[in-house]
Amino acid sequence: MPGHSPKTPAKSQKLPSFEAALAELEQVVADMEAGQLPLEDALAAYKRGAELLQQCRSRLDDAQQQVRVLEEGTLKTFQVSGDASQP
């Protein structure tokens, strides 16, 4: 049926949010630290953890760059000139 599930393709291509990726990474680490994973599952978990770590680092780098841009431009030139404290 056309239009049966229009959001499925877009959702599968969307990366998880930073918070979701970090939570999943923490779960992967906990599972691996438990030492109960068979070798194949441990390797898959390690690979997934590496992917999540890269996503988190990339998003942190992007956020850090945005902060630098704001600090060098908008935020440093934005100063309240005392308008709110006028009698």
PDB file of N, CA, C and O in Angstrom:
ATOM      1  N   MET A   1       0.833  -1.196   0.000  1.00  0.00           N
ATOM      2  CA  MET A   1       0.000   0.000   0.000  1.00  0.00           C
ATOM      3  C   MET A   1       0.867   1.244   0.000  1.00  0.00           C
ATOM      4  O   MET A   1       1.764   1.361   0.834  1.00  0.00           O
ATOM      5  N   PRO A   2       0.630   2.164  -0.897  1.00  0.00           N
ATOM      6  CA  PRO A   2       1.404   3.403  -0.870  1.00  0.00           C
ATOM      7  C   PRO A   2       1.048   4.231   0.345  1.00  0.00           C
ATOM      8  O   PRO A   2      -0.120   4.360   0.709  1.00  0.00           O
ATOM      9  N   GLY A   3       2.072   4.790   0.966  1.00  0.00           N
ATOM     10  CA  GLY A   3       1.844   5.661   2.116  1.00  0.00           C
ATOM     11  C   GLY A   3       1.578   4.912   3.400  1.00  0.00           C
ATOM     12  O   GLY A   3       1.195   5.521   4.399  1.00  0.00           O
ATOM     13  N   HIS A   4       1.775   3.584   3.399  1.00  0.00           N
ATOM     14  CA  HIS A   4       1.499   2.792   4.592  1.00  0.00           C
ATOM     15  C   HIS A   4       2.422   3.156   5.744  1.00  0.00           C
ATOM     16  O   HIS A   4       1.984   3.246   6.891  1.00  0.00           O
ATOM     17  N   SER A   5       3.691   3.365   5.444  1.00  0.00           N
ATOM     18  CA  SER A   5       4.661   3.702   6.479  1.00  0.00           C
ATOM     19  C   SER A   5       5.623   4.771   5.966  1.00  0.00           C
ATOM     20  O   SER A   5       6.785   4.464   5.697  1.00  0.00           O
ATOM     21  N   PRO A   6       5.171   6.015   5.823  1.00  0.00           N
ATOM     22  CA  PRO A   6       6.006   7.051   5.213  1.00  0.00           C
ATOM     23  C   PRO A   6       7.200   7.465   6.048  1.00  0.00           C
ATOM     24  O   PRO A   6       8.183   7.952   5.490  1.00  0.00           O
ATOM     25  N   LYS A   7       7.159   7.295   7.355  1.00  0.00           N
ATOM     26  CA  LYS A   7       8.254   7.777   8.198  1.00  0.00           C
ATOM     27  C   LYS A   7       9.372   6.759   8.364  1.00  0.00           C
ATOM     28  O   LYS A   7      10.459   7.127   8.809  1.00  0.00           O
ATOM     29  N   THR A   8       9.151   5.500   8.026  1.00  0.00           N
ATOM     30  CA  THR A   8      10.141   4.469   8.256  1.00  0.00           C
ATOM     31  C   THR A   8      11.462   4.724   7.538  1.00  0.00           C
ATOM     32  O   THR A   8      12.502   4.648   8.192  1.00  0.00           O
ATOM     33  N   PRO A   9      11.497   5.025   6.225  1.00  0.00           N
ATOM     34  CA  PRO A   9      12.791   5.245   5.578  1.00  0.00           C
ATOM     35  C   PRO A   9      13.559   6.420   6.161  1.00  0.00           C
ATOM     36  O   PRO A   9      14.767   6.313   6.371  1.00  0.00           O
ATOM     37  N   ALA A  10      12.903   7.523   6.424  1.00  0.00           N
ATOM     38  CA  ALA A  10      13.589   8.692   6.971  1.00  0.00           C
ATOM     39  C   ALA A  10      14.130   8.399   8.361  1.00  0.00           C
ATOM     40  O   ALA A  10      15.236   8.822   8.698  1.00  0.00           O
ATOM     41  N   LYS A  11      13.368   7.685   9.166  1.00  0.00           N
ATOM     42  CA  LYS A  11      13.786   7.395  10.522  1.00  0.00           C
ATOM     43  C   LYS A  11      15.009   6.483  10.537  1.00  0.00           C
ATOM     44  O   LYS A  11      15.890   6.655  11.379  1.00  0.00           O
ATOM     45  N   SER A  12      15.081   5.517   9.623  1.00  0.00           N
ATOM     46  CA  SER A  12      16.206   4.596   9.604  1.00  0.00           C
ATOM     47  C   SER A  12      17.503   5.304   9.204  1.00  0.00           C
ATOM     48  O   SER A  12      18.583   4.833   9.562  1.00  0.00           O
ATOM     49  N   GLN A  13      17.429   6.408   8.482  1.00  0.00           N
ATOM     50  CA  GLN A  13      18.616   7.137   8.058  1.00  0.00           C
ATOM     51  C   GLN A  13      19.059   8.164   9.097  1.00  0.00           C
ATOM     52  O   GLN A  13      20.189   8.648   9.040  1.00  0.00           O
ATOM     53  N   LYS A  14      18.208   8.492  10.021  1.00  0.00           N
ATOM     54  CA  LYS A  14      18.508   9.529  11.002  1.00  0.00           C
ATOM     55  C   LYS A  14      19.418   8.985  12.101  1.00  0.00           C
ATOM     56  O   LYS A  14      19.177   7.905  12.641  1.00  0.00           O
ATOM     57  N   LEU A  15      20.461   9.743  12.425  1.00  0.00           N
ATOM     58  CA  LEU A  15      21.352   9.358  13.503  1.00  0.00           C
ATOM     59  C   LEU A  15      20.686   9.658  14.840  1.00  0.00           C
ATOM     60  O   LEU A  15      19.891  10.592  14.944  1.00  0.00           O
ATOM     61  N   PRO A  16      21.007   8.871  15.860  1.00  0.00           N
ATOM     62  CA  PRO A  16      20.433   9.156  17.172  1.00  0.00           C
ATOM     63  C   PRO A  16      20.974  10.474  17.718  1.00  0.00           C
ATOM     64  O   PRO A  16      22.045  10.933  17.320  1.00  0.00           O
ATOM     65  N   SER A  17      20.227  11.065  18.623  1.00  0.00           N
ATOM     66  CA  SER A  17      20.704  12.292  19.262  1.00  0.00           C
ATOM     67  C   SER A  17      21.963  11.978  20.062  1.00  0.00           C
ATOM     68  O   SER A  17      22.269  10.815  20.327  1.00  0.00           O
ATOM     69  N   PHE A  18      22.685  13.020  20.441  1.00  0.00           N
ATOM     70  CA  PHE A  18      23.892  12.831  21.245  1.00  0.00           C
ATOM     71  C   PHE A  18      23.563  12.069  22.521  1.00  0.00           C
ATOM     72  O   PHE A  18      24.276  11.141  22.903  1.00  0.00           O
ATOM     73  N   GLU A  19      22.479  12.466  23.174  1.00  0.00           N
ATOM     74  CA  GLU A  19      22.109  11.830  24.436  1.00  0.00           C
ATOM     75  C   GLU A  19      21.754  10.352  24.240  1.00  0.00           C
ATOM     76  O   GLU A  19      22.123   9.507  25.056  1.00  0.00           O
ATOM     77  N   ALA A  20      21.035  10.049  23.151  1.00  0.00           N
ATOM     78  CA  ALA A  20      20.664   8.663  22.876  1.00  0.00           C
ATOM     79  C   ALA A  20      21.907   7.833  22.536  1.00  0.00           C
ATOM     80  O   ALA A  20      22.042   6.694  22.985  1.00  0.00           O
ATOM     81  N   ALA A  21      22.810   8.411  21.744  1.00  0.00           N
ATOM     82  CA  ALA A  21      24.039   7.698  21.386  1.00  0.00           C
ATOM     83  C   ALA A  21      24.892   7.455  22.626  1.00  0.00           C
ATOM     84  O   ALA A  21      25.471   6.379  22.777  1.00  0.00           O
ATOM     85  N   LEU A  22      24.975   8.435  23.505  1.00  0.00           N
ATOM     86  CA  LEU A  22      25.763   8.291  24.722  1.00  0.00           C
ATOM     87  C   LEU A  22      25.156   7.223  25.637  1.00  0.00           C
ATOM     88  O   LEU A  22      25.883   6.414  26.213  1.00  0.00           O
ATOM     89  N   ALA A  23      23.832   7.218  25.770  1.00  0.00           N
ATOM     90  CA  ALA A  23      23.167   6.209  26.598  1.00  0.00           C
ATOM     91  C   ALA A  23      23.405   4.810  26.030  1.00  0.00           C
ATOM     92  O   ALA A  23      23.668   3.869  26.779  1.00  0.00           O
ATOM     93  N   GLU A  24      23.313   4.676  24.710  1.00  0.00           N
ATOM     94  CA  GLU A  24      23.566   3.368  24.095  1.00  0.00           C
ATOM     95  C   GLU A  24      25.016   2.958  24.286  1.00  0.00           C
ATOM     96  O   GLU A  24      25.302   1.792  24.561  1.00  0.00           O
ATOM     97  N   LEU A  25      25.934   3.909  24.142  1.00  0.00           N
ATOM     98  CA  LEU A  25      27.352   3.619  24.353  1.00  0.00           C
ATOM     99  C   LEU A  25      27.599   3.147  25.783  1.00  0.00           C
ATOM    100  O   LEU A  25      28.346   2.193  26.001  1.00  0.00           O
ATOM    101  N   GLU A  26      26.986   3.801  26.743  1.00  0.00           N
ATOM    102  CA  GLU A  26      27.134   3.386  28.139  1.00  0.00           C
ATOM    103  C   GLU A  26      26.609   1.971  28.352  1.00  0.00           C
ATOM    104  O   GLU A  26      27.197   1.198  29.109  1.00  0.00           O
ATOM    105  N   GLN A  27      25.501   1.624  27.686  1.00  0.00           N
ATOM    106  CA  GLN A  27      24.948   0.278  27.807  1.00  0.00           C
ATOM    107  C   GLN A  27      25.875  -0.754  27.165  1.00  0.00           C
ATOM    108  O   GLN A  27      26.067  -1.842  27.707  1.00  0.00           O
ATOM    109  N   VAL A  28      26.446  -0.412  26.016  1.00  0.00           N
ATOM    110  CA  VAL A  28      27.390  -1.310  25.342  1.00  0.00           C
ATOM    111  C   VAL A  28      28.584  -1.574  26.252  1.00  0.00           C
ATOM    112  O   VAL A  28      29.017  -2.717  26.403  1.00  0.00           O
ATOM    113  N   VAL A  29      29.113  -0.515  26.855  1.00  0.00           N
ATOM    114  CA  VAL A  29      30.265  -0.657  27.747  1.00  0.00           C
ATOM    115  C   VAL A  29      29.897  -1.530  28.944  1.00  0.00           C
ATOM    116  O   VAL A  29      30.670  -2.404  29.336  1.00  0.00           O
ATOM    117  N   ALA A  30      28.731  -1.299  29.521  1.00  0.00           N
ATOM    118  CA  ALA A  30      28.297  -2.103  30.671  1.00  0.00           C
ATOM    119  C   ALA A  30      28.166  -3.572  30.288  1.00  0.00           C
ATOM    120  O   ALA A  30      28.583  -4.450  31.043  1.00  0.00           O
ATOM    121  N   ASP A  31      27.591  -3.843  29.123  1.00  0.00           N
ATOM    122  CA  ASP A  31      27.453  -5.228  28.662  1.00  0.00           C
ATOM    123  C   ASP A  31      28.813  -5.885  28.472  1.00  0.00           C
ATOM    124  O   ASP A  31      29.010  -7.043  28.839  1.00  0.00           O
ATOM    125  N   MET A  32      29.750  -5.136  27.895  1.00  0.00           N
ATOM    126  CA  MET A  32      31.077  -5.692  27.673  1.00  0.00           C
ATOM    127  C   MET A  32      31.826  -5.897  28.995  1.00  0.00           C
ATOM    128  O   MET A  32      32.529  -6.893  29.164  1.00  0.00           O
ATOM    129  N   GLU A  33      31.674  -4.962  29.919  1.00  0.00           N
ATOM    130  CA  GLU A  33      32.355  -5.084  31.206  1.00  0.00           C
ATOM    131  C   GLU A  33      31.816  -6.250  32.029  1.00  0.00           C
ATOM    132  O   GLU A  33      32.523  -6.803  32.871  1.00  0.00           O
ATOM    133  N   ALA A  34      30.562  -6.621  31.781  1.00  0.00           N
ATOM    134  CA  ALA A  34      29.975  -7.750  32.503  1.00  0.00           C
ATOM    135  C   ALA A  34      30.671  -9.057  32.130  1.00  0.00           C
ATOM    136  O   ALA A  34      30.653 -10.016  32.901  1.00  0.00           O
ATOM    137  N   GLY A  35      31.286  -9.091  30.944  1.00  0.00           N
ATOM    138  CA  GLY A  35      32.055 -10.260  30.547  1.00  0.00           C
ATOM    139  C   GLY A  35      31.216 -11.477  30.204  1.00  0.00           C
ATOM    140  O   GLY A  35      31.743 -12.589  30.170  1.00  0.00           O
ATOM    141  N   GLN A  36      29.946 -11.304  29.953  1.00  0.00           N
ATOM    142  CA  GLN A  36      29.058 -12.421  29.678  1.00  0.00           C
ATOM    143  C   GLN A  36      28.737 -12.591  28.195  1.00  0.00           C
ATOM    144  O   GLN A  36      27.959 -13.474  27.834  1.00  0.00           O
ATOM    145  N   LEU A  37      29.322 -11.761  27.332  1.00  0.00           N
ATOM    146  CA  LEU A  37      29.029 -11.827  25.905  1.00  0.00           C
ATOM    147  C   LEU A  37      29.893 -12.885  25.231  1.00  0.00           C
ATOM    148  O   LEU A  37      31.092 -12.969  25.495  1.00  0.00           O
ATOM    149  N   PRO A  38      29.283 -13.702  24.351  1.00  0.00           N
ATOM    150  CA  PRO A  38      30.104 -14.595  23.530  1.00  0.00           C
ATOM    151  C   PRO A  38      31.023 -13.758  22.631  1.00  0.00           C
ATOM    152  O   PRO A  38      30.768 -12.574  22.409  1.00  0.00           O
ATOM    153  N   LEU A  39      32.075 -14.368  22.126  1.00  0.00           N
ATOM    154  CA  LEU A  39      33.077 -13.647  21.356  1.00  0.00           C
ATOM    155  C   LEU A  39      32.475 -12.853  20.204  1.00  0.00           C
ATOM    156  O   LEU A  39      32.801 -11.678  20.035  1.00  0.00           O
ATOM    157  N   GLU A  40      31.607 -13.468  19.410  1.00  0.00           N
ATOM    158  CA  GLU A  40      31.012 -12.760  18.274  1.00  0.00           C
ATOM    159  C   GLU A  40      30.204 -11.554  18.732  1.00  0.00           C
ATOM    160  O   GLU A  40      30.271 -10.490  18.117  1.00  0.00           O
ATOM    161  N   ASP A  41      29.438 -11.716  19.812  1.00  0.00           N
ATOM    162  CA  ASP A  41      28.648 -10.597  20.342  1.00  0.00           C
ATOM    163  C   ASP A  41      29.552  -9.510  20.911  1.00  0.00           C
ATOM    164  O   ASP A  41      29.261  -8.321  20.779  1.00  0.00           O
ATOM    165  N   ALA A  42      30.646  -9.919  21.543  1.00  0.00           N
ATOM    166  CA  ALA A  42      31.586  -8.944  22.098  1.00  0.00           C
ATOM    167  C   ALA A  42      32.227  -8.122  20.972  1.00  0.00           C
ATOM    168  O   ALA A  42      32.393  -6.909  21.100  1.00  0.00           O
ATOM    169  N   LEU A  43      32.584  -8.791  19.875  1.00  0.00           N
ATOM    170  CA  LEU A  43      33.158  -8.070  18.734  1.00  0.00           C
ATOM    171  C   LEU A  43      32.142  -7.119  18.121  1.00  0.00           C
ATOM    172  O   LEU A  43      32.490  -5.994  17.763  1.00  0.00           O
ATOM    173  N   ALA A  44      30.888  -7.552  17.993  1.00  0.00           N
ATOM    174  CA  ALA A  44      29.838  -6.687  17.451  1.00  0.00           C
ATOM    175  C   ALA A  44      29.597  -5.507  18.384  1.00  0.00           C
ATOM    176  O   ALA A  44      29.403  -4.380  17.929  1.00  0.00           O
ATOM    177  N   ALA A  45      29.611  -5.765  19.689  1.00  0.00           N
ATOM    178  CA  ALA A  45      29.412  -4.693  20.662  1.00  0.00           C
ATOM    179  C   ALA A  45      30.566  -3.693  20.599  1.00  0.00           C
ATOM    180  O   ALA A  45      30.349  -2.485  20.688  1.00  0.00           O
ATOM    181  N   TYR A  46      31.785  -4.196  20.447  1.00  0.00           N
ATOM    182  CA  TYR A  46      32.945  -3.310  20.341  1.00  0.00           C
ATOM    183  C   TYR A  46      32.822  -2.428  19.100  1.00  0.00           C
ATOM    184  O   TYR A  46      33.077  -1.225  19.156  1.00  0.00           O
ATOM    185  N   LYS A  47      32.427  -3.042  17.974  1.00  0.00           N
ATOM    186  CA  LYS A  47      32.265  -2.280  16.737  1.00  0.00           C
ATOM    187  C   LYS A  47      31.188  -1.216  16.905  1.00  0.00           C
ATOM    188  O   LYS A  47      31.381  -0.071  16.497  1.00  0.00           O
ATOM    189  N   ARG A  48      30.050  -1.585  17.506  1.00  0.00           N
ATOM    190  CA  ARG A  48      28.967  -0.624  17.717  1.00  0.00           C
ATOM    191  C   ARG A  48      29.435   0.487  18.655  1.00  0.00           C
ATOM    192  O   ARG A  48      29.132   1.659  18.432  1.00  0.00           O
ATOM    193  N   GLY A  49      30.159   0.125  19.688  1.00  0.00           N
ATOM    194  CA  GLY A  49      30.684   1.120  20.622  1.00  0.00           C
ATOM    195  C   GLY A  49      31.620   2.103  19.939  1.00  0.00           C
ATOM    196  O   GLY A  49      31.585   3.300  20.225  1.00  0.00           O
ATOM    197  N   ALA A  50      32.457   1.599  19.036  1.00  0.00           N
ATOM    198  CA  ALA A  50      33.374   2.481  18.301  1.00  0.00           C
ATOM    199  C   ALA A  50      32.589   3.440  17.410  1.00  0.00           C
ATOM    200  O   ALA A  50      32.940   4.615  17.301  1.00  0.00           O
ATOM    201  N   GLU A  51      31.523   2.942  16.769  1.00  0.00           N
ATOM    202  CA  GLU A  51      30.686   3.811  15.931  1.00  0.00           C
ATOM    203  C   GLU A  51      30.011   4.890  16.765  1.00  0.00           C
ATOM    204  O   GLU A  51      29.984   6.060  16.384  1.00  0.00           O
ATOM    205  N   LEU A  52      29.466   4.482  17.910  1.00  0.00           N
ATOM    206  CA  LEU A  52      28.794   5.444  18.785  1.00  0.00           C
ATOM    207  C   LEU A  52      29.771   6.475  19.321  1.00  0.00           C
ATOM    208  O   LEU A  52      29.445   7.659  19.413  1.00  0.00           O
ATOM    209  N   LEU A  53      30.966   6.031  19.675  1.00  0.00           N
ATOM    210  CA  LEU A  53      31.984   6.946  20.175  1.00  0.00           C
ATOM    211  C   LEU A  53      32.336   7.977  19.112  1.00  0.00           C
ATOM    212  O   LEU A  53      32.482   9.160  19.419  1.00  0.00           O
ATOM    213  N   GLN A  54      32.472   7.536  17.864  1.00  0.00           N
ATOM    214  CA  GLN A  54      32.772   8.469  16.781  1.00  0.00           C
ATOM    215  C   GLN A  54      31.639   9.475  16.605  1.00  0.00           C
ATOM    216  O   GLN A  54      31.892  10.665  16.417  1.00  0.00           O
ATOM    217  N   GLN A  55      30.391   9.008  16.664  1.00  0.00           N
ATOM    218  CA  GLN A  55      29.247   9.914  16.538  1.00  0.00           C
ATOM    219  C   GLN A  55      29.247  10.945  17.659  1.00  0.00           C
ATOM    220  O   GLN A  55      29.040  12.134  17.416  1.00  0.00           O
ATOM    221  N   CYS A  56      29.480  10.488  18.887  1.00  0.00           N
ATOM    222  CA  CYS A  56      29.488  11.412  20.029  1.00  0.00           C
ATOM    223  C   CYS A  56      30.616  12.432  19.895  1.00  0.00           C
ATOM    224  O   CYS A  56      30.407  13.624  20.122  1.00  0.00           O
ATOM    225  N   ARG A  57      31.805  11.968  19.528  1.00  0.00           N
ATOM    226  CA  ARG A  57      32.936  12.896  19.366  1.00  0.00           C
ATOM    227  C   ARG A  57      32.663  13.916  18.269  1.00  0.00           C
ATOM    228  O   ARG A  57      32.975  15.098  18.411  1.00  0.00           O
ATOM    229  N   SER A  58      32.077  13.444  17.173  1.00  0.00           N
ATOM    230  CA  SER A  58      31.773  14.343  16.065  1.00  0.00           C
ATOM    231  C   SER A  58      30.775  15.416  16.496  1.00  0.00           C
ATOM    232  O   SER A  58      30.935  16.590  16.164  1.00  0.00           O
ATOM    233  N   ARG A  59      29.748  15.008  17.233  1.00  0.00           N
ATOM    234  CA  ARG A  59      28.760  15.980  17.692  1.00  0.00           C
ATOM    235  C   ARG A  59      29.356  16.943  18.706  1.00  0.00           C
ATOM    236  O   ARG A  59      29.019  18.127  18.703  1.00  0.00           O
ATOM    237  N   LEU A  60      30.236  16.454  19.574  1.00  0.00           N
ATOM    238  CA  LEU A  60      30.900  17.352  20.523  1.00  0.00           C
ATOM    239  C   LEU A  60      31.809  18.339  19.795  1.00  0.00           C
ATOM    240  O   LEU A  60      31.860  19.518  20.143  1.00  0.00           O
ATOM    241  N   ASP A  61      32.529  17.848  18.777  1.00  0.00           N
ATOM    242  CA  ASP A  61      33.383  18.741  17.986  1.00  0.00           C
ATOM    243  C   ASP A  61      32.552  19.822  17.307  1.00  0.00           C
ATOM    244  O   ASP A  61      32.938  20.990  17.288  1.00  0.00           O
ATOM    245  N   ASP A  62      31.392  19.421  16.743  1.00  0.00           N
ATOM    246  CA  ASP A  62      30.505  20.387  16.094  1.00  0.00           C
ATOM    247  C   ASP A  62      30.014  21.434  17.094  1.00  0.00           C
ATOM    248  O   ASP A  62      29.999  22.630  16.802  1.00  0.00           O
ATOM    249  N   ALA A  63      29.614  20.965  18.271  1.00  0.00           N
ATOM    250  CA  ALA A  63      29.123  21.893  19.292  1.00  0.00           C
ATOM    251  C   ALA A  63      30.237  22.835  19.746  1.00  0.00           C
ATOM    252  O   ALA A  63      30.009  24.028  19.946  1.00  0.00           O
ATOM    253  N   GLN A  64      31.438  22.289  19.905  1.00  0.00           N
ATOM    254  CA  GLN A  64      32.570  23.116  20.315  1.00  0.00           C
ATOM    255  C   GLN A  64      32.876  24.177  19.265  1.00  0.00           C
ATOM    256  O   GLN A  64      33.179  25.321  19.607  1.00  0.00           O
ATOM    257  N   GLN A  65      32.800  23.809  18.002  1.00  0.00           N
ATOM    258  CA  GLN A  65      33.037  24.775  16.927  1.00  0.00           C
ATOM    259  C   GLN A  65      31.979  25.869  16.947  1.00  0.00           C
ATOM    260  O   GLN A  65      32.297  27.043  16.754  1.00  0.00           O
ATOM    261  N   GLN A  66      30.725  25.497  17.179  1.00  0.00           N
ATOM    262  CA  GLN A  66      29.657  26.491  17.243  1.00  0.00           C
ATOM    263  C   GLN A  66      29.878  27.448  18.400  1.00  0.00           C
ATOM    264  O   GLN A  66      29.639  28.649  18.269  1.00  0.00           O
ATOM    265  N   VAL A  67      30.328  26.928  19.524  1.00  0.00           N
ATOM    266  CA  VAL A  67      30.612  27.787  20.679  1.00  0.00           C
ATOM    267  C   VAL A  67      31.747  28.749  20.345  1.00  0.00           C
ATOM    268  O   VAL A  67      31.687  29.925  20.702  1.00  0.00           O
ATOM    269  N   ARG A  68      32.789  28.255  19.658  1.00  0.00           N
ATOM    270  CA  ARG A  68      33.897  29.139  19.267  1.00  0.00           C
ATOM    271  C   ARG A  68      33.402  30.270  18.384  1.00  0.00           C
ATOM    272  O   ARG A  68      33.779  31.427  18.569  1.00  0.00           O
ATOM    273  N   VAL A  69      32.556  29.929  17.425  1.00  0.00           N
ATOM    274  CA  VAL A  69      32.026  30.947  16.516  1.00  0.00           C
ATOM    275  C   VAL A  69      31.231  31.979  17.310  1.00  0.00           C
ATOM    276  O   VAL A  69      31.368  33.182  17.090  1.00  0.00           O
ATOM    277  N   LEU A  70      30.410  31.507  18.220  1.00  0.00           N
ATOM    278  CA  LEU A  70      29.616  32.430  19.026  1.00  0.00           C
ATOM    279  C   LEU A  70      30.496  33.297  19.918  1.00  0.00           C
ATOM    280  O   LEU A  70      30.250  34.496  20.052  1.00  0.00           O
ATOM    281  N   GLU A  71      31.513  32.708  20.525  1.00  0.00           N
ATOM    282  CA  GLU A  71      32.401  33.473  21.395  1.00  0.00           C
ATOM    283  C   GLU A  71      33.188  34.520  20.613  1.00  0.00           C
ATOM    284  O   GLU A  71      33.425  35.619  21.114  1.00  0.00           O
ATOM    285  N   GLU A  72      33.590  34.191  19.406  1.00  0.00           N
ATOM    286  CA  GLU A  72      34.385  35.121  18.603  1.00  0.00           C
ATOM    287  C   GLU A  72      33.535  36.209  17.968  1.00  0.00           C
ATOM    288  O   GLU A  72      34.051  37.263  17.595  1.00  0.00           O
ATOM    289  N   GLY A  73      32.267  35.968  17.843  1.00  0.00           N
ATOM    290  CA  GLY A  73      31.412  36.937  17.172  1.00  0.00           C
ATOM    291  C   GLY A  73      30.327  37.463  18.074  1.00  0.00           C
ATOM    292  O   GLY A  73      30.516  38.456  18.777  1.00  0.00           O
ATOM    293  N   THR A  74      29.231  36.822  18.055  1.00  0.00           N
ATOM    294  CA  THR A  74      28.012  37.311  18.684  1.00  0.00           C
ATOM    295  C   THR A  74      28.139  37.532  20.183  1.00  0.00           C
ATOM    296  O   THR A  74      27.809  38.610  20.677  1.00  0.00           O
ATOM    297  N   LEU A  75      28.608  36.540  20.908  1.00  0.00           N
ATOM    298  CA  LEU A  75      28.590  36.658  22.364  1.00  0.00           C
ATOM    299  C   LEU A  75      29.545  37.725  22.888  1.00  0.00           C
ATOM    300  O   LEU A  75      29.223  38.423  23.849  1.00  0.00           O
ATOM    301  N   LYS A  76      30.707  37.857  22.274  1.00  0.00           N
ATOM    302  CA  LYS A  76      31.656  38.845  22.774  1.00  0.00           C
ATOM    303  C   LYS A  76      31.221  40.268  22.475  1.00  0.00           C
ATOM    304  O   LYS A  76      31.578  41.186  23.212  1.00  0.00           O
ATOM    305  N   THR A  77      30.462  40.470  21.415  1.00  0.00           N
ATOM    306  CA  THR A  77      30.033  41.815  21.092  1.00  0.00           C
ATOM    307  C   THR A  77      28.684  42.148  21.720  1.00  0.00           C
ATOM    308  O   THR A  77      28.268  43.306  21.707  1.00  0.00           O
ATOM    309  N   PHE A  78      28.004  41.158  22.263  1.00  0.00           N
ATOM    310  CA  PHE A  78      26.696  41.385  22.877  1.00  0.00           C
ATOM    311  C   PHE A  78      26.904  41.765  24.330  1.00  0.00           C
ATOM    312  O   PHE A  78      27.313  40.941  25.147  1.00  0.00           O
ATOM    313  N   GLN A  79      26.616  43.027  24.647  1.00  0.00           N
ATOM    314  CA  GLN A  79      26.740  43.499  26.023  1.00  0.00           C
ATOM    315  C   GLN A  79      25.511  44.322  26.360  1.00  0.00           C
ATOM    316  O   GLN A  79      25.044  45.137  25.564  1.00  0.00           O
ATOM    317  N   VAL A  80      25.003  44.089  27.550  1.00  0.00           N
ATOM    318  CA  VAL A  80      23.867  44.885  28.004  1.00  0.00           C
ATOM    319  C   VAL A  80      24.408  46.239  28.418  1.00  0.00           C
ATOM    320  O   VAL A  80      25.345  46.325  29.212  1.00  0.00           O
ATOM    321  N   SER A  81      23.815  47.303  27.875  1.00  0.00           N
ATOM    322  CA  SER A  81      24.342  48.628  28.137  1.00  0.00           C
ATOM    323  C   SER A  81      23.645  49.323  29.307  1.00  0.00           C
ATOM    324  O   SER A  81      23.670  50.548  29.424  1.00  0.00           O
ATOM    325  N   GLY A  82      23.033  48.530  30.153  1.00  0.00           N
ATOM    326  CA  GLY A  82      22.383  49.127  31.321  1.00  0.00           C
ATOM    327  C   GLY A  82      20.946  49.510  31.087  1.00  0.00           C
ATOM    328  O   GLY A  82      20.353  50.192  31.923  1.00  0.00           O
ATOM    329  N   ASP A  83      20.357  49.091  29.965  1.00  0.00           N
ATOM    330  CA  ASP A  83      18.972  49.439  29.674  1.00  0.00           C
ATOM    331  C   ASP A  83      18.016  48.930  30.729  1.00  0.00           C
ATOM    332  O   ASP A  83      17.038  49.604  31.055  1.00  0.00           O
ATOM    333  N   ALA A  84      18.277  47.757  31.267  1.00  0.00           N
ATOM    334  CA  ALA A  84      17.358  47.147  32.239  1.00  0.00           C
ATOM    335  C   ALA A  84      17.453  47.834  33.599  1.00  0.00           C
ATOM    336  O   ALA A  84      16.532  47.722  34.409  1.00  0.00           O
ATOM    337  N   SER A  85      18.544  48.537  33.861  1.00  0.00           N
ATOM    338  CA  SER A  85      18.713  49.151  35.182  1.00  0.00           C
ATOM    339  C   SER A  85      18.386  50.637  35.190  1.00  0.00           C
ATOM    340  O   SER A  85      18.723  51.342  36.141  1.00  0.00           O
ATOM    341  N   GLN A  86      17.734  51.118  34.138  1.00  0.00           N
ATOM    342  CA  GLN A  86      17.371  52.546  34.112  1.00  0.00           C
ATOM    343  C   GLN A  86      16.288  52.829  35.130  1.00  0.00           C
ATOM    344  O   GLN A  86      15.361  52.034  35.287  1.00  0.00           O
ATOM    345  N   PRO A  87      16.393  53.970  35.837  1.00  0.00           N
ATOM    346  CA  PRO A  87      15.385  54.311  36.860  1.00  0.00           C
ATOM    347  C   PRO A  87      14.075  54.749  36.260  1.00  0.00           C
ATOM    348  O   PRO A  87      13.137  55.066  36.990  1.00  0.00           O
TER     349      PRO A  87
END
